[in-house]
């Protein structure tokens, strides 16, 4: 049987909590006035999708967040998490359909001009250990004052006005995810076996960098949420075994969890696409208490995860593919969201960015139905 761990209190005006506190309390199972609405990537369209919606809605300047009245999400201090100084952004080749460029992380990629697909990664900034040692010394030192660009007086004023929660950590920074972006997935998987001490060094150094940045944030404001971006699973499970996750990554997660305990951070989240069933139990043991997006096409079922992990905060997990089908298909996902809300520690949303096969009328219908779920009407 499900364990009921959610306690929702409906107030007269239905808006008694600041939006940031509502998100945090919802995810950790504390009483809230209502469920947060429109939070996270599961509510955002691809660029090509937004163009379609503007055509179909007749609203040339359509702003989806304002149109549906999404809640405000997290406030992120301005930090430099990676190479600093960054690489110069350079366009290397252009065609009528594609742009090939090198970004600030030193990654060379091919992108469609219309933003209608994921980029194709062509080259990476690190090709051997000596490259790592050089770039670590030149661009990955945590002690540069310029890594923190935030005006703290203005930031605290913003928090007082908006009621947002403070988040550190953001895409594309994660213990696995960032190393993959430095050396490429094939080289990374080989390096686990051929040069494990180098892999430990990369993960450990990046974690040290981020923890030192977060300490500087914690000296100024309360941190509510630590986010770790990994994207380390595919349709059939994790890209590395649970044993390797524990050996290589979890010492870094242990340090992050210790920071969270020391500073009273209430939510530590992980974002990974794909089938995450091998990752969840390991990560929970090391301080993670929220995951997303639980991709349905990779076999993720949020109701199953709720049965297995009643203390886990869950976001999204609704099948975005129904937005290209019928309202009856949408209704089935809305019903799943309603059940998840009843069971608790859940914030609804689709299981990734909304693709361009989703019509405006379907998304509008889904967004309005899910707003009713969140507002308990």
Order of alpha helices (4+ residues) and beta strands (2+ residues): alpha-alpha-alpha-beta-beta-beta-beta-beta-alpha-alpha-beta-alpha-alpha-alpha-beta-beta-beta-alpha-beta-alpha-beta-alpha-beta-alpha-beta-alpha
